[in-house]
Amino acid sequence: MNLWNKLMCYSRRHSPWLFHMNSGSCNGCDIELVASLTPRYDAEQLGVRLEGSPRHADILCITGPVTHNAVSAIKTVYDQVLGPKAVIAIGSCPATTNVFIDSRTLDGPLNKHIPVDVYVPGCPPRPDAIIQGVAKAAEILAARGNNPPSTEIVIAETPAEVQP
């Protein structure tokens, strides 16, 4: 690996930029994702930044069950994120469709449509679990370098309760 690739891997590990996409959720996971960036949890001190464009992001964060209407948008946004990239499924809905499992408006779990690298379980997951999932995705990005994505799946563990 040459010096440029080493520098890029270091940057991806220490400063992951996220793009958030809601695929039809109740907004519980969205609120927790934004809460992880607030001063209480302060993910920004770790270099995590929420980006407004998928073309500038390293990690794609998807919340909510995958609806029929959202499938094409998810695939379009996934293709717009430049490689190497990682995908985080935040909450139980994109992983298993949760309580909406037999709904006619859903088109299965997220990994049916795009490869998912990290699952953050919970309904909604706690902000510290989301930060841990982002850290795992950043490790995957750094290890991946400029190689194509593998089929490795990581489940972020829910950390112990944090005392205020």
N, CA and C of each residue as an Amber inpcrd file, in Angstrom:
protein
   492
   0.8540000  -1.1700000   0.0000000   0.0000000   0.0000000   0.0000000
   0.9020000   1.2370000   0.0000000   0.6620000   2.1200000  -0.9250000
   1.5030000   3.3130000  -1.0070000   1.0850000   4.3540000   0.0350000
   1.8470000   5.4150000   0.1110000   1.6310000   6.4430000   1.1290000
   0.2530000   7.0960000   1.0100000  -0.1950000   7.3640000  -0.2090000
  -1.4880000   8.0000000  -0.4110000  -2.6260000   7.1190000   0.1310000
  -2.5750000   5.8240000  -0.1600000  -3.6080000   4.9140000   0.3370000
  -3.5830000   4.8230000   1.8570000  -2.3950000   4.8400000   2.4530000
  -2.2950000   4.8170000   3.9110000  -2.9220000   6.0690000   4.5140000
  -2.6700000   7.2050000   3.8910000  -3.2510000   8.4620000   4.3630000
  -4.7790000   8.4420000   4.2460000  -5.2960000   7.9250000   3.1470000
  -6.7440000   7.8450000   2.9590000  -7.3770000   6.9030000   3.9760000
  -6.7530000   5.7680000   4.2520000  -7.2830000   4.8330000   5.2500000
  -7.2820000   5.4600000   6.6380000  -6.2290000   6.1940000   6.9570000
  -6.1490000   6.8830000   8.2430000  -7.2690000   7.9170000   8.3570000
  -7.4920000   8.6630000   7.2890000  -8.5320000   9.6930000   7.2990000
  -9.9140000   9.0920000   7.4380000 -10.1650000   7.9910000   6.7500000
 -11.4710000   7.3550000   6.8500000 -11.7220000   6.8100000   8.2470000
 -10.6700000   6.3440000   8.8890000 -10.8040000   5.7860000  10.2360000
 -11.0330000   6.8840000  11.2710000 -10.3610000   8.0170000  11.1150000
 -10.4010000   9.0540000  12.1370000 -11.3490000  10.2080000  11.8330000
 -11.9710000  10.2150000  10.6650000 -12.8870000  11.2980000  10.3330000
 -13.9660000  10.8200000   9.3600000 -14.8390000   9.8900000   9.8240000
 -15.8770000   9.3960000   8.9040000 -16.9870000  10.4210000   8.7040000
 -17.3680000  10.6170000   7.4750000 -18.4690000  11.5130000   7.1430000
 -19.6860000  10.6590000   6.8150000 -20.8180000  11.0300000   7.3960000
 -22.0380000  10.2390000   7.2790000 -23.0580000  10.9270000   6.3810000
 -23.8230000  10.1170000   5.6850000 -25.0150000  10.6120000   5.0080000
 -26.1800000   9.8230000   5.5620000 -27.1990000  10.5170000   6.0370000
 -28.3480000   9.8680000   6.6510000 -29.5040000   9.8160000   5.6670000
 -30.1340000   8.6400000   5.5800000 -31.2970000   8.4870000   4.7110000
 -32.4090000   7.7840000   5.4750000 -33.5770000   8.3710000   5.4470000
 -34.7600000   7.8060000   6.0810000 -35.5570000   7.0770000   5.0100000
 -35.8050000   5.7910000   5.2070000 -36.5270000   5.0250000   4.1910000
 -37.9690000   4.7430000   4.5940000 -38.5060000   5.5480000   5.4950000
 -39.9070000   5.3900000   5.8780000 -40.0810000   5.1010000   7.3480000
 -39.2410000   5.6610000   8.1840000 -39.2910000   5.3330000   9.6090000
 -40.2370000   6.2310000  10.3840000 -40.3550000   5.9430000  11.6640000
 -41.1930000   6.7370000  12.5690000 -40.4290000   7.9400000  13.1100000
 -39.1850000   8.1080000  12.7230000 -38.2770000   9.1890000  13.1220000
 -37.6430000   8.9840000  14.4860000 -37.9020000   7.8790000  15.1490000
 -37.2490000   7.6080000  16.4300000 -35.7500000   7.4400000  16.2570000
 -35.3370000   6.6670000  15.2670000 -33.9050000   6.4480000  15.0010000
 -33.2410000   7.7170000  14.4730000 -33.9950000   8.4930000  13.7160000
 -33.4570000   9.7540000  13.1940000 -33.1110000  10.6990000  14.3390000
 -34.0080000  10.7830000  15.3130000 -33.7760000  11.6460000  16.4600000
 -32.5550000  11.1840000  17.2430000 -32.4010000   9.8660000  17.4000000
 -31.2560000   9.3370000  18.1490000 -29.9470000   9.5460000  17.3840000
 -29.9940000   9.4590000  16.0500000 -28.7840000   9.7170000  15.2570000
 -28.3450000  11.1620000  15.4260000 -29.2820000  12.0870000  15.3600000
 -28.9450000  13.4970000  15.5450000 -28.5210000  13.7560000  16.9920000
 -29.1280000  13.0500000  17.9380000 -28.7530000  13.2140000  19.3480000
 -27.3100000  12.7770000  19.5960000 -26.8330000  11.8200000  18.8190000
 -25.4420000  11.3750000  18.9890000 -24.4420000  12.4520000  18.5820000
 -24.8950000  13.4560000  17.8420000 -24.0230000  14.5560000  17.4280000
 -24.1140000  15.7620000  18.3620000 -25.0120000  15.7200000  19.3270000
 -25.1810000  16.8340000  20.2510000 -24.0530000  16.8430000  21.2770000
 -23.8960000  17.9270000  22.0250000 -22.7930000  18.0180000  22.9900000
 -22.7980000  16.9400000  24.0720000 -23.9550000  16.3670000  24.3790000
 -23.9640000  15.3280000  25.4180000 -23.1460000  14.1110000  25.0020000
 -23.2950000  13.6600000  23.7680000 -22.5500000  12.4960000  23.2740000
 -21.3450000  12.9180000  22.4450000 -21.4560000  14.0110000  21.7390000
 -20.3630000  14.6850000  21.0340000 -19.5400000  13.7770000  20.1290000
 -20.2090000  13.1710000  19.1600000 -19.5040000  12.3390000  18.1880000
 -18.6240000  13.1780000  17.2680000 -18.8930000  14.4690000  17.1910000
 -18.0910000  15.3300000  16.3230000 -16.6530000  15.4750000  16.8110000
 -16.4070000  15.2880000  18.1010000 -15.0250000  15.3470000  18.5800000
 -14.2150000  14.1570000  18.0620000 -14.9020000  13.1110000  17.6140000
 -14.2290000  11.9490000  17.0300000 -14.0550000  12.0980000  15.5280000
 -14.4740000  13.2310000  14.9870000 -14.3390000  13.4720000  13.5600000
 -15.5760000  13.1070000  12.7650000 -16.6140000  12.6150000  13.4270000
 -17.8470000  12.2260000  12.7440000 -18.5770000  13.4910000  12.3170000
 -18.9930000  13.5080000  11.0690000 -19.6770000  14.6840000  10.5290000
 -20.8500000  14.2250000   9.6820000 -21.9980000  14.8400000   9.8710000
 -23.1750000  14.5430000   9.0740000 -23.1270000  15.4090000   7.8220000
 -23.0870000  14.7760000   6.6690000 -22.9520000  15.4710000   5.3910000
 -24.3040000  15.6060000   4.7160000 -24.4620000  16.6220000   3.9240000
 -25.7090000  16.8650000   3.2120000 -25.7710000  16.2120000   1.8460000
 -24.6490000  15.7120000   1.3540000 -24.5970000  15.1060000   0.0330000
 -23.9800000  13.7200000   0.1120000 -24.5860000  12.7240000  -0.5410000
 -23.9820000  11.3860000  -0.5160000 -22.6340000  11.3260000  -1.2310000
 -22.3560000  12.2590000  -2.1080000 -21.0790000  12.2540000  -2.8350000
 -19.9030000  12.6300000  -1.9470000 -20.1680000  13.2580000  -0.7970000
 -19.0990000  13.6330000   0.1190000 -18.9670000  12.6650000   1.2840000
 -19.8550000  11.6930000   1.3860000 -19.9080000  10.8170000   2.5510000
 -19.0810000   9.5490000   2.3500000 -18.6460000   8.9820000   3.4900000
 -17.9620000   7.6940000   3.5070000 -18.9000000   6.5860000   3.9550000
 -19.8460000   6.9490000   4.8290000 -20.7380000   5.9650000   5.4380000
 -22.1800000   6.3870000   5.1930000 -22.9820000   5.4330000   4.7450000
 -24.4000000   5.6620000   4.5130000 -25.1820000   5.0750000   5.6840000
 -25.9180000   5.9190000   6.4010000 -26.7290000   5.5010000   7.5440000
 -28.1880000   5.4720000   7.1060000 -28.8210000   4.3050000   7.2150000
 -30.2040000   4.1800000   6.7820000 -31.0720000   3.7800000   7.9660000
 -32.1840000   4.4980000   8.1280000 -33.1320000   4.2010000   9.1930000
 -34.4810000   3.8740000   8.5740000 -35.2570000   3.0940000   9.2910000
 -36.6290000   2.8120000   8.8880000 -36.7720000   1.5740000   8.0280000
 -37.9920000   1.0330000   7.9880000 -38.2510000  -0.1240000   7.1270000
 -38.1990000   0.2940000   5.6620000 -37.7530000  -0.5980000   4.8210000
 -37.5920000  -0.2820000   3.4000000 -38.9410000  -0.4190000   2.6960000
 -39.5050000   0.7200000   2.2960000 -40.7930000   0.7140000   1.6040000
 -40.5700000   0.5530000   0.0990000 -41.6440000   0.1690000  -0.6010000
 -41.5540000   0.0200000  -2.0630000 -41.1360000   1.3270000  -2.7250000
 -41.6360000   2.4450000  -2.2030000 -41.3060000   3.7510000  -2.7820000
 -39.8550000   4.1380000  -2.5450000 -39.2400000   3.6410000  -1.4800000
 -37.8840000   4.0590000  -1.1240000 -36.7920000   3.2070000  -1.7720000
 -37.1290000   2.0600000  -2.3390000 -36.1050000   1.1490000  -2.8690000
 -35.2510000   1.8160000  -3.9380000 -35.8680000   2.4560000  -4.9030000
 -35.0840000   3.0700000  -5.9770000 -34.2350000   4.2240000  -5.4440000
 -34.7570000   4.9800000  -4.4940000 -33.9820000   6.0800000  -3.9070000
 -32.7910000   5.5420000  -3.1200000 -32.9770000   4.4490000  -2.3960000
 -31.8760000   3.8450000  -1.6370000 -30.7720000   3.3950000  -2.5820000
 -31.1490000   2.7290000  -3.6560000 -30.1440000   2.2590000  -4.6210000
 -29.4310000   3.4310000  -5.2950000 -30.1610000   4.4940000  -5.6110000
 -29.5550000   5.6720000  -6.2340000 -28.5580000   6.3320000  -5.2940000
 -28.9570000   6.5230000  -4.0360000 -28.0660000   7.1480000  -3.0610000
 -26.8580000   6.2550000  -2.7960000 -27.0600000   4.9450000  -2.7130000
 -25.9470000   4.0110000  -2.5070000 -24.9370000   4.1300000  -3.6460000
 -25.4170000   4.2410000  -4.8670000 -24.5220000   4.3790000  -6.0130000
 -23.8080000   5.7290000  -6.0270000 -24.4040000   6.7570000  -5.4270000
 -23.7860000   8.0860000  -5.4020000 -22.6660000   8.1960000  -4.3680000
 -22.6840000   7.3460000  -3.3430000 -21.6060000   7.3690000  -2.3530000
 -20.3740000   6.7510000  -3.0040000 -19.2920000   7.5180000  -3.0180000
 -18.0790000   7.0330000  -3.6680000 -17.4330000   5.9390000  -2.8370000
 -16.8010000   5.0030000  -3.4910000 -16.1540000   3.8950000  -2.7860000
 -14.7620000   4.2570000  -2.3430000 -14.2400000   3.5760000  -1.3780000
 -14.9200000   2.5510000  -0.5940000 -15.9320000   3.1810000   0.3360000
 -16.9900000   2.4470000   0.5930000 -18.0730000   2.9640000   1.4130000
 -18.5440000   1.8760000   2.3630000 -19.2700000   2.3010000   3.3780000
 -19.8660000   1.3700000   4.3290000 -21.3140000   1.7710000   4.5290000
 -22.1360000   0.7950000   4.8950000 -23.5510000   1.0380000   5.1300000
 -23.8830000   0.5860000   6.5470000 -24.5860000   1.4660000   7.2790000
 -25.0460000   1.1520000   8.6220000 -26.5670000   1.1270000   8.6080000
 -27.1450000   0.0170000   9.0800000 -28.5900000  -0.0870000   9.2570000
 -28.8840000   0.2690000  10.7080000 -29.4970000   1.4200000  10.9320000
 -29.7490000   1.9070000  12.2830000 -31.1650000   1.5490000  12.6970000
 -31.2730000   0.7810000  13.7760000 -32.5600000   0.3670000  14.3020000
 -32.9550000  -1.0180000  13.8160000 -34.0390000  -1.5080000  14.3610000
 -34.5240000  -2.8490000  14.0170000 -35.2500000  -2.8910000  12.6850000
 -35.8330000  -1.7820000  12.2690000 -36.6340000  -1.7800000  11.0410000
 -35.8530000  -2.1040000   9.7670000 -34.6920000  -1.4770000   9.5000000
 -33.9990000  -1.8430000   8.2640000 -33.3880000  -3.2460000   8.3210000
 -33.1670000  -3.7670000   9.5130000 -32.5620000  -5.0950000   9.6350000
 -33.5920000  -6.2110000   9.4660000 -34.7610000  -6.0460000  10.0730000
 -35.7390000  -7.1430000  10.0930000 -37.1450000  -6.7080000   9.7180000
 -37.3870000  -5.4810000   9.4440000 -38.6840000  -4.8340000   9.2380000
 -39.5150000  -4.7870000  10.5080000 -38.9740000  -5.2820000  11.6180000
 -39.5260000  -5.1310000  12.9620000 -41.0100000  -5.4970000  13.0190000
 -41.8540000  -4.6470000  13.5580000 -43.2700000  -4.9640000  13.7270000
 -44.0520000  -4.8570000  12.4170000 -43.4250000  -4.3490000  11.3830000
 -44.0960000  -4.1720000  10.0950000 -43.8360000  -5.3470000   9.1510000
 -43.4700000  -6.4950000   9.6850000 -42.9680000  -7.6050000   8.8760000
 -43.9500000  -8.0810000   7.8050000 -45.2320000  -8.0330000   8.0500000
 -46.2060000  -8.5100000   7.0670000 -46.9000000  -7.3770000   6.3160000
 -46.3280000  -6.1950000   6.3630000 -46.9550000  -5.0530000   5.7100000
 -46.8140000  -5.1470000   4.1890000 -47.8690000  -4.7640000   3.4880000
 -47.8410000  -4.8060000   2.0210000 -47.0200000  -3.6700000   1.4280000
 -46.7030000  -2.6620000   2.2340000 -45.9670000  -1.5150000   1.7090000
 -44.4560000  -1.6920000   1.8130000 -43.9950000  -2.7610000   2.4560000
 -42.5580000  -2.9630000   2.6400000 -41.9950000  -3.9250000   1.6190000
 -40.7200000  -3.7500000   1.3420000 -40.0310000  -4.5990000   0.3710000
 -38.8520000  -5.3060000   1.0300000 -39.0790000  -5.8800000   2.1800000
 -38.0730000  -6.6900000   2.8490000 -37.0340000  -5.8890000   3.5950000
 -36.0770000  -6.5980000   4.2090000 -35.0070000  -5.9110000   4.9290000
 -34.0400000  -5.2230000   3.9620000 -33.2220000  -4.3420000   4.5110000
 -32.3140000  -3.5310000   3.7040000 -31.2870000  -4.3680000   2.9500000
 -30.7820000  -5.4420000   3.5760000 -29.7320000  -6.2330000   2.9150000
 -30.2420000  -6.9970000   1.6940000 -31.5110000  -6.9630000   1.4390000
 -32.0710000  -7.5370000   0.2120000 -31.7450000  -6.6520000  -0.9880000
 -31.4850000  -5.3650000  -0.7400000 -31.2970000  -4.3970000  -1.8170000
 -29.8560000  -3.8880000  -1.9460000 -29.1950000  -3.6430000  -0.8360000
 -27.8010000  -3.1930000  -0.8550000 -27.0390000  -3.9270000   0.2520000
 -25.7280000  -4.0850000   0.1090000 -24.9640000  -4.7600000   1.1760000
 -24.8600000  -3.8830000   2.4190000 -25.0950000  -4.4860000   3.5720000
 -25.0350000  -3.7760000   4.8470000 -23.8040000  -4.2630000   5.6070000
 -23.0050000  -3.3220000   6.1220000 -21.7850000  -3.6710000   6.8470000
 -21.9970000  -3.7600000   8.3520000 -22.7880000  -2.8500000   8.9080000
 -22.9750000  -2.8030000  10.3600000 -24.4550000  -2.6470000  10.6700000
 -24.9310000  -3.4510000  11.6170000 -26.2940000  -3.3240000  12.1220000
 -26.2320000  -2.7490000  13.5320000 -27.0360000  -1.7320000  13.8030000
 -27.1480000  -1.1610000  15.1470000 -28.5490000  -1.5030000  15.6350000
 -28.6880000  -2.5200000  16.5050000 -30.0190000  -2.9510000  16.9330000
 -30.6490000  -1.9920000  17.9310000 -31.9620000  -2.0730000  18.0170000
 -32.6980000  -1.2710000  18.9820000 -33.8650000  -0.5780000  18.3290000
 -34.8460000  -0.2410000  19.1470000 -36.0230000   0.4480000  18.6370000
 -36.4270000   1.5280000  19.6300000 -35.8920000   2.7030000  19.5190000
 -34.7280000   3.1240000  18.7330000 -33.4390000   2.8020000  19.4820000
 -32.3310000   2.6900000  18.7660000 -31.0490000   2.4490000  19.4510000
 -30.5840000   3.7000000  20.1890000 -29.8260000   3.4870000  21.2450000
 -29.2940000   4.6110000  22.0170000 -28.1910000   5.3130000  21.2200000
 -27.9850000   6.6040000  21.4460000 -26.9480000   7.3370000  20.7220000
 -25.5480000   6.7400000  20.8900000 -25.2350000   6.2020000  22.0820000
 -23.9110000   5.6160000  22.2550000 -23.7640000   4.3270000  21.4460000
 -24.8580000   3.5930000  21.2170000 -24.8010000   2.4160000  20.3490000
 -24.5860000   2.8410000  18.8940000 -25.1870000   3.9560000  18.5030000
 -25.0030000   4.4680000  17.1370000 -23.5510000   4.9000000  16.9400000
 -22.9790000   5.5680000  17.9430000 -21.5750000   5.9850000  17.8470000
 -20.6660000   4.7650000  17.7450000 -20.9780000   3.7140000  18.4990000
 -20.1880000   2.4900000  18.4170000 -20.3140000   1.8560000  17.0270000
 -21.5170000   1.8900000  16.4510000 -21.7060000   1.3680000  15.0970000
 -20.9350000   2.1630000  14.0610000 -20.8920000   3.4820000  14.2180000
 -20.1130000   4.3270000  13.3060000 -18.6280000   4.0210000  13.4480000
 -18.1680000   3.7880000  14.6770000 -16.7570000   3.4380000  14.8950000
 -16.4170000   2.1090000  14.2310000 -17.3270000   1.1350000  14.3220000
 -17.0960000  -0.1620000  13.6570000 -17.0590000   0.0130000  12.1400000
 -17.9560000   0.8300000  11.6080000 -17.9650000   1.0730000  10.1610000
 -16.6960000   1.7890000   9.7180000 -16.1970000   2.7120000  10.5400000
 -14.9510000   3.4080000  10.2110000 -13.7760000   2.4340000  10.2220000
 -13.7690000   1.4840000  11.1530000 -12.7220000   0.4550000  11.1710000
 -12.7840000  -0.3980000   9.9110000 -14.0010000  -0.7490000   9.4940000
 -14.1660000  -1.5400000   8.2780000 -13.6530000  -0.7680000   7.0700000
 -13.9780000   0.5320000   7.0090000 -13.4960000   1.3660000   5.8990000
 -11.9770000   1.4340000   5.8690000 -11.3590000   1.6150000   7.0390000
  -9.9020000   1.7170000   7.0950000  -9.2520000   0.4030000   6.6990000
  -9.8320000  -0.7050000   7.1290000  -9.2740000  -2.0130000   6.7790000
  -9.4930000  -2.3380000   5.3080000 -10.5900000  -1.8530000   4.7610000
 -10.9250000  -2.1400000   3.3670000  -9.9970000  -1.4120000   2.4080000
  -9.5230000  -0.2360000   2.8040000  -8.6490000   0.5320000   1.9210000
  -9.3660000   0.8700000   0.6420000  -8.7430000   0.5910000  -0.4670000
  -9.3710000   0.8150000  -1.7650000  -9.8390000  -0.4780000  -2.3970000
  -9.9830000  -1.5290000  -1.5680000 -10.4490000  -2.8190000  -2.0560000
 -11.9750000  -2.8410000  -2.1090000 -12.5510000  -3.7330000  -2.9100000
 -14.0130000  -3.8230000  -2.9590000 -14.5550000  -4.3580000  -1.6400000
 -15.8400000  -4.0980000  -1.3410000 -16.4060000  -4.5220000  -0.0760000
 -16.4800000  -6.0450000   0.0430000 -16.2950000  -6.5220000   1.2650000
 -16.4260000  -7.9480000   1.5340000 -17.8360000  -8.2190000   2.0360000
 -18.1040000  -9.4510000   2.3790000 -19.4280000  -9.8110000   2.8720000
 -19.4720000  -9.8320000   4.3860000 -18.5000000  -9.1980000   5.0310000
 -18.4350000  -9.1640000   6.4840000 -19.5960000  -8.3610000   7.0570000
 -20.2450000  -8.9410000   8.0630000 -21.3580000  -8.2700000   8.7270000
 -21.0050000  -8.1390000  10.2000000 -21.1400000  -6.9420000  10.7300000
 -20.8190000  -6.6730000  12.1200000 -22.0690000  -6.1370000  12.7940000
 -22.3400000  -6.6360000  13.9830000 -23.4670000  -6.1290000  14.7580000
 -22.8960000  -5.3620000  15.9310000 -23.2190000  -4.0870000  16.0060000
 -22.7390000  -3.2570000  17.1050000 -23.4940000  -3.6430000  18.3680000
 -22.7600000  -3.8730000  19.4350000 -23.3800000  -4.2450000  20.6930000
 -23.9290000  -2.9990000  21.3660000 -25.0190000  -3.1800000  22.0810000
 -25.5820000  -2.0690000  22.8260000 -24.7650000  -1.8910000  24.0940000
 -24.1340000  -0.7410000  24.2730000 -23.3030000  -0.5340000  25.4560000
 -24.1290000  -0.4890000  26.7330000 -23.4420000  -0.6610000  27.8440000
 -24.1060000  -0.6040000  29.1420000 -24.6930000   0.7840000  29.3540000
 -25.6630000   0.8640000  30.2290000 -26.3020000   2.1410000  30.5190000
 -25.2740000   3.1700000  30.9570000 -25.4030000   4.3710000  30.4540000
 -24.5070000   5.4590000  30.7960000 -25.1710000   6.3040000  31.8620000
 -24.4750000   6.5330000  32.9500000 -25.0140000   7.3560000  34.0170000
 -24.8320000   8.8300000  33.6760000 -25.8780000   9.6570000  33.8310000
 -25.7230000  11.0950000  33.5210000 -24.8040000  11.8030000  34.4910000
